[in-house]
């Protein structure tokens, strides 16, 4: 039986809501709209305004019209704090796909937990068909299913040929089961709703269906006035990364300017490039870092010192980064796989611009068509590198490369056939492998060069290609930074003196030993982790 993409939203909690008892013992609910009304009055009075609201609700005073008028007046003026105050937590379930991740976890205001493409096995039973394809009939549905199954067969075959699962997974499409758990304030839902209305052909129908279900919930549970007032306000919202845009290819963004090989930095297609930087020299920052490293060397002298002092030394670095965050402003352009972007975009404090996925697909198809490629006919990795992820286990093995590029080319071909048959690009995109590359620009401040982004992605446990890209970017950045400042661009273990991972990483990662003055082995790892966990349990 064919499984059609059909998401179901299950909101498990929302708020703020408060249940109070009236004079006759009757339970009375104060809704999010009423809370926002009361909280907004605090700005004109004081915190007693909220207590006054609660007392009036207990006495069953009818506030409906007053709340409505005030929220429309204030909310429609565009005060974002009114729409970032109420929110909800919910599962995206049913037959929801991996598109939920790519669409919604870009939100700056919000938080999500999603099935990991690195860890959750991909099976043919999990294939989902976009409704727009199924509605076109059996022939196109079978075409989509056949290619989806072949991509998964390739994923399984390559693993038997020595390709790690997380790398082999990049030949698989996003049209399979996904979903997840999200927290979202109204402000964020408003942003996505406006995106869908402004560019309806670009957002996958699944995204619009999730938005519709959430909007219905909001209006049925006492948040509708705040939502509509803010949505109709003459103000824009917070900018989020968005790859589902501009199907027609009329508007390139900043990242796409670096696609052109005639551009002075056109080589970005092959390796990351530094495109802009502003580094303010600060004697006080240099003094603080000198003292920080001097203290860190003492802390990292032995395991007992690390156990007792890692929180303090990490806190010292956090203070330095916070005090001097704006002294660094660096932009790096990279050509990254969709799968890698899936992790980059979740760093909500990292300002970034990314190529439209539709432009990236068109770029890939044009390259293949312009070179008169027959399927799998080009075995030169350099031909494929600008448009497709090529892990070393693929690139350095001619047979693996042939298998890999064949299914990627086949997927592009099926995408084109679906489009030519009247399927919208936003639905046909479900067949495109996650290894397709998109141009991306990251704007680093000091926080994201260190504790916010780069230290996490330099970690030995990070996804391999993402780690490789981050290592290239870090080398470029260290070249232009003062030596002491460049030294704090490092894996997260260098900030604490131990590996934060619960399991000992053994021979595959010895990065802790680059900084500590003792041999960090499995026994020391277990001792430090045990002490850390015991400390948490004692706090409870």
Secondary structure, DSSP 8 states (H G I E B T S, - for coil): ---B-EEEEEEEEEES-EEEE-TTS-EEEE-HHHHHHHHHHHTTS-THHHHHHHHHHHTT---HHHHHHHHHHHHTTT-HHHHHHSEEEEEEEEE-BTHHHHHHTT-SS-EEEE--TTTS---GGGB-B-HHHHTT-HHHHHHHHHHHHHHHHHHHHHHHTT--HHHHGGGSBS-BB--EEEEEEHHHHHHHHHHHHHTTTTS-HHHHHHHHHHHHHHHHTT-HHHHHHHHTSSS--------S--TT-----TGGGG--TTSTTGGGGTS-EEEEEEE---HHHHHHHHHHHHHHHHHTTSHHHHHHHHHHHHHHHHHHHHHSGGGEEEEEEEEEEHHHHHHHTT-TTSEEEE--HHHHHHHHHHHHHHTT--TT----HHHHHTTB---HHHHT-HHHHHHHHHHHHHHHHHHHHHHHTT--HHHHGGGSBTTBEEEEEEEE-HHHHTTTTHHHHTSTTS-HHHHHHHHHHHHHHHTTS-HHHHHT-S-GGGGTSS--SSS--GGG--GGGGT-SS---HHHHHHHHHHHHHHHHHH-
